Amino acid sequence: MYLDNSALSVLTQDRDLCIIVNNSLSPTAHVMDSVSKAHRRSALILRAFTSQDVNLLVRAYLVYVRPLLEHNTIIWTSYFVKDIEAIQRVQRRFTKRLRGYGNYS
C-alpha cells in the first residue's frame, strides 16, 4: 500500500487502548502479555514483602495483580482453553508459594 508515494508498513499486531490486537482477532497475544506481567508482579510481591502473613499477601495480589488480568476483559475475553489455563496458572503459582498452601491442589 502506498500513501503519497510512500510505502506503508503492514502490521500483524498492534496495541490499542492497552489491548494487543492481531490480524486474526485472537486474544492469545494479549493474554500472554497480561499473564507475563502478572507473573512478574506476583513474584515481586512475594520478594518485596518481608511479612509472610497470608492475608496481607493475598490482599496485595488482589490489589496489584488481579487488575492486570481483568483489564478490559469485556473486549478480549478468551475462549481458548490454553489462554484460560494460562490466566489461572498465575493465581495457582502465587498461592503455591504462600506459606501453608504449597501442598494444596
Biopython code that builds the backbone (N, CA, C, O; Angstrom):
import numpy as np
from Bio.PDB.StructureBuilder import StructureBuilder

atoms = [
    (1, "MET", "N", (0.838, -1.170, 0.000)),
    (1, "MET", "CA", (0.000, 0.000, 0.000)),
    (1, "MET", "C", (0.884, 1.235, 0.000)),
    (1, "MET", "O", (1.974, 1.250, 0.571)),
    (2, "TYR", "N", (0.393, 2.240, -0.641)),
    (2, "TYR", "CA", (1.133, 3.492, -0.733)),
    (2, "TYR", "C", (0.237, 4.659, -0.334)),
    (2, "TYR", "O", (-0.972, 4.650, -0.564)),
    (3, "LEU", "N", (0.861, 5.650, 0.263)),
    (3, "LEU", "CA", (0.192, 6.893, 0.600)),
    (3, "LEU", "C", (1.130, 8.029, 0.228)),
    (3, "LEU", "O", (2.210, 8.159, 0.805)),
    (4, "ASP", "N", (0.737, 8.830, -0.704)),
    (4, "ASP", "CA", (1.597, 9.911, -1.203)),
    (4, "ASP", "C", (2.962, 9.383, -1.640)),
    (4, "ASP", "O", (3.997, 9.957, -1.300)),
    (5, "ASN", "N", (2.956, 8.288, -2.392)),
    (5, "ASN", "CA", (4.168, 7.656, -2.917)),
    (5, "ASN", "C", (5.112, 7.149, -1.835)),
    (5, "ASN", "O", (6.296, 6.938, -2.097)),
    (6, "SER", "N", (4.607, 6.954, -0.635)),
    (6, "SER", "CA", (5.390, 6.370, 0.455)),
    (6, "SER", "C", (4.778, 5.018, 0.802)),
    (6, "SER", "O", (3.562, 4.883, 0.939)),
    (7, "ALA", "N", (5.644, 4.026, 0.940)),
    (7, "ALA", "CA", (5.162, 2.692, 1.268)),
    (7, "ALA", "C", (4.708, 2.640, 2.722)),
    (7, "ALA", "O", (5.399, 3.120, 3.620)),
    (8, "LEU", "N", (3.548, 2.054, 2.935)),
    (8, "LEU", "CA", (3.031, 1.869, 4.285)),
    (8, "LEU", "C", (3.404, 0.471, 4.764)),
    (8, "LEU", "O", (3.285, -0.505, 4.023)),
    (9, "SER", "N", (3.847, 0.392, 5.984)),
    (9, "SER", "CA", (4.191, -0.921, 6.531)),
    (9, "SER", "C", (2.918, -1.640, 6.970)),
    (9, "SER", "O", (1.950, -1.018, 7.409)),
    (10, "VAL", "N", (2.943, -2.935, 6.844)),
    (10, "VAL", "CA", (1.812, -3.764, 7.233)),
    (10, "VAL", "C", (2.137, -4.401, 8.579)),
    (10, "VAL", "O", (3.145, -5.091, 8.723)),
    (11, "LEU", "N", (1.282, -4.164, 9.547)),
    (11, "LEU", "CA", (1.478, -4.706, 10.889)),
    (11, "LEU", "C", (0.644, -5.961, 11.068)),
    (11, "LEU", "O", (-0.487, -6.041, 10.589)),
    (12, "THR", "N", (1.207, -6.941, 11.762)),
    (12, "THR", "CA", (0.437, -8.139, 12.061)),
    (12, "THR", "C", (-0.298, -7.991, 13.380)),
    (12, "THR", "O", (-1.328, -8.629, 13.597)),
    (13, "GLN", "N", (0.228, -7.147, 14.264)),
    (13, "GLN", "CA", (-0.473, -6.872, 15.518)),
    (13, "GLN", "C", (-0.103, -5.473, 15.994)),
    (13, "GLN", "O", (0.941, -4.925, 15.640)),
    (14, "ASP", "N", (-0.996, -4.913, 16.810)),
    (14, "ASP", "CA", (-0.779, -3.576, 17.324)),
    (14, "ASP", "C", (-1.472, -3.468, 18.675)),
    (14, "ASP", "O", (-2.366, -4.251, 18.997)),
    (15, "ARG", "N", (-1.048, -2.490, 19.454)),
    (15, "ARG", "CA", (-1.628, -2.258, 20.774)),
    (15, "ARG", "C", (-2.539, -1.035, 20.670)),
    (15, "ARG", "O", (-2.113, 0.040, 20.248)),
    (16, "ASP", "N", (-3.795, -1.221, 21.060)),
    (16, "ASP", "CA", (-4.759, -0.133, 21.043)),
    (16, "ASP", "C", (-5.521, -0.171, 22.358)),
    (16, "ASP", "O", (-6.109, -1.194, 22.707)),
    (17, "LEU", "N", (-5.514, 0.937, 23.088)),
    (17, "LEU", "CA", (-6.153, 1.018, 24.404)),
    (17, "LEU", "C", (-5.646, -0.082, 25.333)),
    (17, "LEU", "O", (-6.419, -0.686, 26.077)),
    (18, "CYS", "N", (-4.357, -0.331, 25.280)),
    (18, "CYS", "CA", (-3.680, -1.342, 26.113)),
    (18, "CYS", "C", (-4.124, -2.765, 25.807)),
    (18, "CYS", "O", (-3.955, -3.655, 26.640)),
    (19, "ILE", "N", (-4.678, -2.989, 24.645)),
    (19, "ILE", "CA", (-5.075, -4.330, 24.233)),
    (19, "ILE", "C", (-4.335, -4.649, 22.948)),
    (19, "ILE", "O", (-4.337, -3.852, 22.010)),
    (20, "ILE", "N", (-3.702, -5.810, 22.903)),
    (20, "ILE", "CA", (-2.992, -6.233, 21.703)),
    (20, "ILE", "C", (-3.997, -6.879, 20.746)),
    (20, "ILE", "O", (-4.683, -7.844, 21.087)),
    (21, "VAL", "N", (-4.058, -6.327, 19.569)),
    (21, "VAL", "CA", (-4.986, -6.816, 18.545)),
    (21, "VAL", "C", (-4.152, -7.300, 17.366)),
    (21, "VAL", "O", (-3.240, -6.604, 16.919)),
    (22, "ASN", "N", (-4.467, -8.502, 16.859)),
    (22, "ASN", "CA", (-3.734, -9.011, 15.703)),
    (22, "ASN", "C", (-4.670, -9.239, 14.524)),
    (22, "ASN", "O", (-5.874, -8.997, 14.620)),
    (23, "ASN", "N", (-4.113, -9.704, 13.418)),
    (23, "ASN", "CA", (-4.884, -9.886, 12.179)),
    (23, "ASN", "C", (-6.086, -10.805, 12.353)),
    (23, "ASN", "O", (-7.154, -10.553, 11.797)),
    (24, "SER", "N", (-5.907, -11.873, 13.129)),
    (24, "SER", "CA", (-6.968, -12.863, 13.267)),
    (24, "SER", "C", (-7.940, -12.540, 14.400)),
    (24, "SER", "O", (-8.884, -13.293, 14.640)),
    (25, "LEU", "N", (-7.715, -11.424, 15.097)),
    (25, "LEU", "CA", (-8.530, -11.014, 16.243)),
    (25, "LEU", "C", (-8.514, -12.042, 17.368)),
    (25, "LEU", "O", (-9.456, -12.111, 18.158)),
    (26, "SER", "N", (-7.472, -12.827, 17.445)),
    (26, "SER", "CA", (-7.304, -13.805, 18.509)),
    (26, "SER", "C", (-6.788, -13.101, 19.769)),
    (26, "SER", "O", (-5.885, -12.269, 19.675)),
    (27, "PRO", "N", (-7.336, -13.414, 20.934)),
    (27, "PRO", "CA", (-6.893, -12.762, 22.166)),
    (27, "PRO", "C", (-5.606, -13.348, 22.743)),
    (27, "PRO", "O", (-5.141, -12.873, 23.779)),
    (28, "THR", "N", (-5.023, -14.351, 22.117)),
    (28, "THR", "CA", (-3.874, -15.060, 22.682)),
    (28, "THR", "C", (-2.683, -14.146, 22.936)),
    (28, "THR", "O", (-2.057, -14.251, 23.991)),
    (29, "ALA", "N", (-2.354, -13.271, 22.028)),
    (29, "ALA", "CA", (-1.204, -12.383, 22.225)),
    (29, "ALA", "C", (-1.425, -11.467, 23.416)),
    (29, "ALA", "O", (-0.502, -11.226, 24.193)),
    (30, "HIS", "N", (-2.635, -10.955, 23.565)),
    (30, "HIS", "CA", (-2.931, -10.089, 24.702)),
    (30, "HIS", "C", (-2.902, -10.873, 26.016)),
    (30, "HIS", "O", (-2.386, -10.389, 27.023)),
    (31, "VAL", "N", (-3.453, -12.073, 25.998)),
    (31, "VAL", "CA", (-3.467, -12.899, 27.206)),
    (31, "VAL", "C", (-2.044, -13.222, 27.643)),
    (31, "VAL", "O", (-1.729, -13.128, 28.830)),
    (32, "MET", "N", (-1.185, -13.599, 26.708)),
    (32, "MET", "CA", (0.190, -13.932, 27.062)),
    (32, "MET", "C", (0.947, -12.714, 27.604)),
    (32, "MET", "O", (1.755, -12.847, 28.523)),
    (33, "ASP", "N", (0.694, -11.554, 27.053)),
    (33, "ASP", "CA", (1.310, -10.327, 27.553)),
    (33, "ASP", "C", (0.832, -10.020, 28.973)),
    (33, "ASP", "O", (1.639, -9.682, 29.839)),
    (34, "SER", "N", (-0.467, -10.135, 29.214)),
    (34, "SER", "CA", (-1.029, -9.882, 30.540)),
    (34, "SER", "C", (-0.531, -10.900, 31.560)),
    (34, "SER", "O", (-0.209, -10.540, 32.692)),
    (35, "VAL", "N", (-0.467, -12.156, 31.167)),
    (35, "VAL", "CA", (-0.001, -13.215, 32.060)),
    (35, "VAL", "C", (1.466, -12.995, 32.429)),
    (35, "VAL", "O", (1.857, -13.187, 33.581)),
    (36, "SER", "N", (2.261, -12.599, 31.465)),
    (36, "SER", "CA", (3.679, -12.334, 31.731)),
    (36, "SER", "C", (3.846, -11.205, 32.745)),
    (36, "SER", "O", (4.637, -11.321, 33.681)),
    (37, "LYS", "N", (3.109, -10.124, 32.563)),
    (37, "LYS", "CA", (3.159, -9.012, 33.513)),
    (37, "LYS", "C", (2.677, -9.440, 34.894)),
    (37, "LYS", "O", (3.262, -9.054, 35.905)),
    (38, "ALA", "N", (1.612, -10.236, 34.938)),
    (38, "ALA", "CA", (1.056, -10.679, 36.214)),
    (38, "ALA", "C", (2.029, -11.595, 36.957)),
    (38, "ALA", "O", (2.167, -11.483, 38.175)),
    (39, "HIS", "N", (2.706, -12.500, 36.242)),
    (39, "HIS", "CA", (3.705, -13.363, 36.882)),
    (39, "HIS", "C", (4.839, -12.535, 37.473)),
    (39, "HIS", "O", (5.277, -12.785, 38.596)),
    (40, "ARG", "N", (5.311, -11.553, 36.720)),
    (40, "ARG", "CA", (6.400, -10.707, 37.226)),
    (40, "ARG", "C", (5.967, -9.926, 38.458)),
    (40, "ARG", "O", (6.719, -9.826, 39.428)),
    (41, "ARG", "N", (4.763, -9.374, 38.426)),
    (41, "ARG", "CA", (4.299, -8.573, 39.552)),
    (41, "ARG", "C", (4.031, -9.442, 40.774)),
    (41, "ARG", "O", (4.311, -9.012, 41.893)),
    (42, "SER", "N", (3.500, -10.644, 40.600)),
    (42, "SER", "CA", (3.257, -11.517, 41.751)),
    (42, "SER", "C", (4.572, -11.976, 42.369)),
    (42, "SER", "O", (4.672, -12.087, 43.591)),
    (43, "ALA", "N", (5.574, -12.243, 41.550)),
    (43, "ALA", "CA", (6.892, -12.605, 42.087)),
    (43, "ALA", "C", (7.501, -11.431, 42.842)),
    (43, "ALA", "O", (8.150, -11.623, 43.870)),
    (44, "LEU", "N", (7.298, -10.235, 42.346)),
    (44, "LEU", "CA", (7.802, -9.044, 43.022)),
    (44, "LEU", "C", (7.137, -8.868, 44.381)),
    (44, "LEU", "O", (7.800, -8.499, 45.351)),
    (45, "ILE", "N", (5.850, -9.126, 44.460)),
    (45, "ILE", "CA", (5.135, -9.036, 45.743)),
    (45, "ILE", "C", (5.722, -10.019, 46.743)),
    (45, "ILE", "O", (5.962, -9.666, 47.898)),
    (46, "LEU", "N", (5.951, -11.244, 46.307)),
    (46, "LEU", "CA", (6.476, -12.259, 47.224)),
    (46, "LEU", "C", (7.897, -11.944, 47.680)),
    (46, "LEU", "O", (8.285, -12.306, 48.791)),
    (47, "ARG", "N", (8.680, -11.270, 46.826)),
    (47, "ARG", "CA", (10.033, -10.887, 47.215)),
    (47, "ARG", "C", (10.061, -9.633, 48.076)),
    (47, "ARG", "O", (10.882, -9.523, 48.987)),
    (48, "ALA", "N", (9.174, -8.693, 47.798)),
    (48, "ALA", "CA", (9.235, -7.383, 48.443)),
    (48, "ALA", "C", (8.672, -7.383, 49.862)),
    (48, "ALA", "O", (9.182, -6.668, 50.725)),
    (49, "PHE", "N", (7.641, -8.166, 50.116)),
    (49, "PHE", "CA", (7.037, -8.173, 51.437)),
    (49, "PHE", "C", (7.843, -9.060, 52.375)),
    (49, "PHE", "O", (8.035, -10.247, 52.110)),
    (50, "THR", "N", (8.304, -8.484, 53.456)),
    (50, "THR", "CA", (9.049, -9.283, 54.437)),
    (50, "THR", "C", (8.105, -10.100, 55.296)),
    (50, "THR", "O", (8.488, -11.147, 55.818)),
    (51, "SER", "N", (6.875, -9.633, 55.450)),
    (51, "SER", "CA", (5.872, -10.356, 56.215)),
    (51, "SER", "C", (5.411, -11.570, 55.423)),
    (51, "SER", "O", (5.233, -11.492, 54.207)),
    (52, "GLN", "N", (5.221, -12.666, 56.093)),
    (52, "GLN", "CA", (4.691, -13.861, 55.449)),
    (52, "GLN", "C", (3.221, -14.065, 55.795)),
    (52, "GLN", "O", (2.695, -15.170, 55.669)),
    (53, "ASP", "N", (2.560, -12.988, 56.233)),
    (53, "ASP", "CA", (1.140, -13.042, 56.562)),
    (53, "ASP", "C", (0.347, -13.312, 55.286)),
    (53, "ASP", "O", (0.384, -12.523, 54.342)),
    (54, "VAL", "N", (-0.363, -14.423, 55.268)),
    (54, "VAL", "CA", (-1.071, -14.857, 54.074)),
    (54, "VAL", "C", (-2.156, -13.853, 53.687)),
    (54, "VAL", "O", (-2.336, -13.568, 52.503)),
    (55, "ASN", "N", (-2.878, -13.314, 54.668)),
    (55, "ASN", "CA", (-3.943, -12.355, 54.364)),
    (55, "ASN", "C", (-3.388, -11.097, 53.703)),
    (55, "ASN", "O", (-4.004, -10.562, 52.782)),
    (56, "LEU", "N", (-2.245, -10.625, 54.156)),
    (56, "LEU", "CA", (-1.615, -9.452, 53.574)),
    (56, "LEU", "C", (-1.169, -9.725, 52.133)),
    (56, "LEU", "O", (-1.378, -8.895, 51.248)),
    (57, "LEU", "N", (-0.564, -10.871, 51.906)),
    (57, "LEU", "CA", (-0.085, -11.212, 50.573)),
    (57, "LEU", "C", (-1.235, -11.426, 49.589)),
    (57, "LEU", "O", (-1.144, -11.038, 48.425)),
    (58, "VAL", "N", (-2.308, -12.043, 50.064)),
    (58, "VAL", "CA", (-3.475, -12.245, 49.195)),
    (58, "VAL", "C", (-4.105, -10.900, 48.861)),
    (58, "VAL", "O", (-4.533, -10.678, 47.728)),
    (59, "ARG", "N", (-4.162, -10.006, 49.837)),
    (59, "ARG", "CA", (-4.698, -8.659, 49.575)),
    (59, "ARG", "C", (-3.828, -7.916, 48.557)),
    (59, "ARG", "O", (-4.346, -7.235, 47.672)),
    (60, "ALA", "N", (-2.517, -8.048, 48.686)),
    (60, "ALA", "CA", (-1.608, -7.423, 47.719)),
    (60, "ALA", "C", (-1.827, -8.013, 46.324)),
    (60, "ALA", "O", (-1.792, -7.285, 45.332)),
    (61, "TYR", "N", (-2.053, -9.315, 46.244)),
    (61, "TYR", "CA", (-2.340, -9.956, 44.955)),
    (61, "TYR", "C", (-3.622, -9.379, 44.348)),
    (61, "TYR", "O", (-3.670, -9.052, 43.163)),
    (62, "LEU", "N", (-4.653, -9.262, 45.181)),
    (62, "LEU", "CA", (-5.931, -8.749, 44.691)),
    (62, "LEU", "C", (-5.831, -7.304, 44.217)),
    (62, "LEU", "O", (-6.514, -6.907, 43.273)),
    (63, "VAL", "N", (-4.980, -6.521, 44.872)),
    (63, "VAL", "CA", (-4.866, -5.105, 44.530)),
    (63, "VAL", "C", (-3.938, -4.876, 43.343)),
    (63, "VAL", "O", (-4.229, -4.035, 42.493)),
    (64, "TYR", "N", (-2.825, -5.609, 43.267)),
    (64, "TYR", "CA", (-1.795, -5.302, 42.280)),
    (64, "TYR", "C", (-1.727, -6.246, 41.081)),
    (64, "TYR", "O", (-1.275, -5.838, 40.012)),
    (65, "VAL", "N", (-2.163, -7.488, 41.231)),
    (65, "VAL", "CA", (-2.012, -8.466, 40.145)),
    (65, "VAL", "C", (-3.324, -8.712, 39.410)),
    (65, "VAL", "O", (-3.366, -8.706, 38.180)),
    (66, "ARG", "N", (-4.371, -8.923, 40.153)),
    (66, "ARG", "CA", (-5.643, -9.262, 39.512)),
    (66, "ARG", "C", (-6.147, -8.215, 38.527)),
    (66, "ARG", "O", (-6.692, -8.585, 37.486)),
    (67, "PRO", "N", (-5.988, -6.919, 38.811)),
    (67, "PRO", "CA", (-6.427, -5.944, 37.801)),
    (67, "PRO", "C", (-5.698, -6.077, 36.461)),
    (67, "PRO", "O", (-6.266, -5.750, 35.419)),
    (68, "LEU", "N", (-4.459, -6.550, 36.474)),
    (68, "LEU", "CA", (-3.750, -6.782, 35.212)),
    (68, "LEU", "C", (-4.456, -7.851, 34.373)),
    (68, "LEU", "O", (-4.538, -7.745, 33.150)),
    (69, "LEU", "N", (-4.953, -8.863, 35.044)),
    (69, "LEU", "CA", (-5.598, -9.974, 34.342)),
    (69, "LEU", "C", (-7.034, -9.651, 33.943)),
    (69, "LEU", "O", (-7.569, -10.243, 33.005)),
    (70, "GLU", "N", (-7.656, -8.714, 34.651)),
    (70, "GLU", "CA", (-9.061, -8.409, 34.391)),
    (70, "GLU", "C", (-9.259, -7.151, 33.550)),
    (70, "GLU", "O", (-10.394, -6.805, 33.223)),
    (71, "HIS", "N", (-8.185, -6.467, 33.199)),
    (71, "HIS", "CA", (-8.299, -5.217, 32.461)),
    (71, "HIS", "C", (-8.922, -5.440, 31.089)),
    (71, "HIS", "O", (-8.397, -6.207, 30.282)),
    (72, "ASN", "N", (-10.052, -4.765, 30.822)),
    (72, "ASN", "CA", (-10.769, -4.827, 29.546)),
    (72, "ASN", "C", (-11.176, -6.244, 29.147)),
    (72, "ASN", "O", (-11.139, -6.587, 27.966)),
    (73, "THR", "N", (-11.556, -7.053, 30.099)),
    (73, "THR", "CA", (-11.959, -8.428, 29.763)),
    (73, "THR", "C", (-13.224, -8.468, 28.925)),
    (73, "THR", "O", (-13.482, -9.465, 28.250)),
    (74, "ILE", "N", (-14.006, -7.421, 28.951)),
    (74, "ILE", "CA", (-15.199, -7.381, 28.116)),
    (74, "ILE", "C", (-14.804, -7.448, 26.644)),
    (74, "ILE", "O", (-15.513, -8.042, 25.832)),
    (75, "ILE", "N", (-13.679, -6.843, 26.307)),
    (75, "ILE", "CA", (-13.251, -6.773, 24.911)),
    (75, "ILE", "C", (-12.500, -8.032, 24.481)),
    (75, "ILE", "O", (-12.731, -8.548, 23.387)),
    (76, "TRP", "N", (-11.597, -8.531, 25.340)),
    (76, "TRP", "CA", (-10.707, -9.606, 24.882)),
    (76, "TRP", "C", (-10.964, -10.957, 25.530)),
    (76, "TRP", "O", (-10.078, -11.811, 25.494)),
    (77, "THR", "N", (-12.114, -11.193, 26.113)),
    (77, "THR", "CA", (-12.398, -12.443, 26.791)),
    (77, "THR", "C", (-11.968, -13.633, 25.933)),
    (77, "THR", "O", (-12.377, -13.783, 24.782)),
    (78, "SER", "N", (-11.140, -14.457, 26.532)),
    (78, "SER", "CA", (-10.599, -15.581, 25.780)),
    (78, "SER", "C", (-11.558, -16.757, 25.777)),
    (78, "SER", "O", (-12.251, -17.014, 26.762)),
    (79, "TYR", "N", (-11.588, -17.461, 24.672)),
    (79, "TYR", "CA", (-12.407, -18.657, 24.550)),
    (79, "TYR", "C", (-11.536, -19.887, 24.308)),
    (79, "TYR", "O", (-12.046, -20.999, 24.174)),
    (80, "PHE", "N", (-10.214, -19.679, 24.251)),
    (80, "PHE", "CA", (-9.303, -20.801, 24.091)),
    (80, "PHE", "C", (-8.948, -21.375, 25.459)),
    (80, "PHE", "O", (-8.675, -20.627, 26.397)),
    (81, "VAL", "N", (-8.952, -22.687, 25.570)),
    (81, "VAL", "CA", (-8.647, -23.343, 26.833)),
    (81, "VAL", "C", (-7.230, -23.006, 27.288)),
    (81, "VAL", "O", (-7.006, -22.797, 28.480)),
    (82, "LYS", "N", (-6.272, -22.949, 26.367)),
    (82, "LYS", "CA", (-4.882, -22.664, 26.740)),
    (82, "LYS", "C", (-4.742, -21.265, 27.315)),
    (82, "LYS", "O", (-3.915, -21.052, 28.203)),
    (83, "ASP", "N", (-5.526, -20.305, 26.836)),
    (83, "ASP", "CA", (-5.473, -18.953, 27.386)),
    (83, "ASP", "C", (-6.089, -18.901, 28.784)),
    (83, "ASP", "O", (-5.552, -18.252, 29.682)),
    (84, "ILE", "N", (-7.199, -19.576, 28.959)),
    (84, "ILE", "CA", (-7.863, -19.618, 30.263)),
    (84, "ILE", "C", (-6.960, -20.284, 31.289)),
    (84, "ILE", "O", (-6.852, -19.811, 32.421)),
    (85, "GLU", "N", (-6.313, -21.373, 30.906)),
    (85, "GLU", "CA", (-5.400, -22.056, 31.825)),
    (85, "GLU", "C", (-4.195, -21.194, 32.154)),
    (85, "GLU", "O", (-3.710, -21.236, 33.285)),
    (86, "ALA", "N", (-3.697, -20.419, 31.210)),
    (86, "ALA", "CA", (-2.560, -19.533, 31.467)),
    (86, "ALA", "C", (-2.931, -18.470, 32.491)),
    (86, "ALA", "O", (-2.128, -18.141, 33.365)),
    (87, "ILE", "N", (-4.137, -17.934, 32.389)),
    (87, "ILE", "CA", (-4.594, -16.938, 33.350)),
    (87, "ILE", "C", (-4.742, -17.566, 34.732)),
    (87, "ILE", "O", (-4.334, -16.966, 35.727)),
    (88, "GLN", "N", (-5.313, -18.748, 34.808)),
    (88, "GLN", "CA", (-5.493, -19.426, 36.092)),
    (88, "GLN", "C", (-4.161, -19.843, 36.699)),
    (88, "GLN", "O", (-4.037, -19.932, 37.920)),
    (89, "ARG", "N", (-3.167, -20.099, 35.862)),
    (89, "ARG", "CA", (-1.852, -20.506, 36.339)),
    (89, "ARG", "C", (-1.177, -19.415, 37.173)),
    (89, "ARG", "O", (-0.386, -19.718, 38.066)),
    (90, "VAL", "N", (-1.486, -18.155, 36.888)),
    (90, "VAL", "CA", (-0.907, -17.052, 37.657)),
    (90, "VAL", "C", (-1.325, -17.170, 39.119)),
    (90, "VAL", "O", (-0.483, -17.106, 40.015)),
    (91, "GLN", "N", (-2.614, -17.341, 39.360)),
    (91, "GLN", "CA", (-3.108, -17.456, 40.731)),
    (91, "GLN", "C", (-2.615, -18.740, 41.389)),
    (91, "GLN", "O", (-2.245, -18.740, 42.563)),
    (92, "ARG", "N", (-2.611, -19.822, 40.636)),
    (92, "ARG", "CA", (-2.164, -21.103, 41.190)),
    (92, "ARG", "C", (-0.700, -21.019, 41.615)),
    (92, "ARG", "O", (-0.333, -21.512, 42.681)),
    (93, "ARG", "N", (0.124, -20.404, 40.795)),
    (93, "ARG", "CA", (1.550, -20.269, 41.117)),
    (93, "ARG", "C", (1.763, -19.377, 42.339)),
    (93, "ARG", "O", (2.624, -19.653, 43.175)),
    (94, "PHE", "N", (0.975, -18.307, 42.438)),
    (94, "PHE", "CA", (1.089, -17.410, 43.579)),
    (94, "PHE", "C", (0.693, -18.123, 44.869)),
    (94, "PHE", "O", (1.408, -18.039, 45.868)),
    (95, "THR", "N", (-0.435, -18.820, 44.854)),
    (95, "THR", "CA", (-0.898, -19.467, 46.085)),
    (95, "THR", "C", (0.009, -20.628, 46.485)),
    (95, "THR", "O", (0.149, -20.906, 47.676)),
    (96, "LYS", "N", (0.621, -21.307, 45.533)),
    (96, "LYS", "CA", (1.539, -22.403, 45.875)),
    (96, "LYS", "C", (2.762, -21.889, 46.638)),
    (96, "LYS", "O", (3.367, -22.628, 47.415)),
    (97, "ARG", "N", (3.122, -20.623, 46.416)),
    (97, "ARG", "CA", (4.298, -20.067, 47.078)),
    (97, "ARG", "C", (3.977, -19.456, 48.438)),
    (97, "ARG", "O", (4.885, -19.006, 49.137)),
    (98, "LEU", "N", (2.697, -19.431, 48.829)),
    (98, "LEU", "CA", (2.320, -18.918, 50.144)),
    (98, "LEU", "C", (2.582, -19.973, 51.199)),
    (98, "LEU", "O", (2.428, -21.171, 50.959)),
    (99, "ARG", "N", (2.978, -19.511, 52.360)),
    (99, "ARG", "CA", (3.264, -20.431, 53.466)),
    (99, "ARG", "C", (2.002, -21.201, 53.847)),
    (99, "ARG", "O", (0.962, -20.602, 54.122)),
    (100, "GLY", "N", (2.097, -22.530, 53.861)),
    (100, "GLY", "CA", (0.995, -23.378, 54.245)),
    (100, "GLY", "C", (0.066, -23.777, 53.110)),
    (100, "GLY", "O", (-0.834, -24.590, 53.320)),
    (101, "TYR", "N", (0.255, -23.235, 51.924)),
    (101, "TYR", "CA", (-0.631, -23.526, 50.809)),
    (101, "TYR", "C", (0.069, -24.282, 49.680)),
    (101, "TYR", "O", (-0.545, -24.517, 48.639)),
    (102, "GLY", "N", (1.298, -24.660, 49.849)),
    (102, "GLY", "CA", (2.064, -25.315, 48.793)),
    (102, "GLY", "C", (1.606, -26.730, 48.482)),
    (102, "GLY", "O", (1.848, -27.225, 47.381)),
    (103, "ASN", "N", (0.945, -27.397, 49.435)),
    (103, "ASN", "CA", (0.562, -28.786, 49.227)),
    (103, "ASN", "C", (-0.832, -28.938, 48.635)),
    (103, "ASN", "O", (-1.226, -30.042, 48.257)),
    (104, "TYR", "N", (-1.581, -27.849, 48.550)),
    (104, "TYR", "CA", (-2.944, -27.935, 48.028)),
    (104, "TYR", "C", (-2.949, -27.984, 46.513)),
    (104, "TYR", "O", (-2.092, -27.395, 45.854)),
    (105, "SER", "N", (-3.938, -28.703, 45.966)),
    (105, "SER", "CA", (-4.065, -28.785, 44.513)),
    (105, "SER", "C", (-4.855, -27.603, 44.001)),
    (105, "SER", "O", (-5.075, -27.484, 42.795)),
]
sb = StructureBuilder()
sb.init_structure("model")
sb.init_model(0)
sb.init_chain("A")
sb.init_seg("    ")
for serial, (resi, resn, name, xyz) in enumerate(atoms, 1):
    if name == "N":
        sb.init_residue(resn, " ", resi, " ")
    sb.init_atom(name, np.array(xyz, "f"), 0.0, 1.0, " ", f" {name:<3s}", serial, name[0])
structure = sb.get_structure()
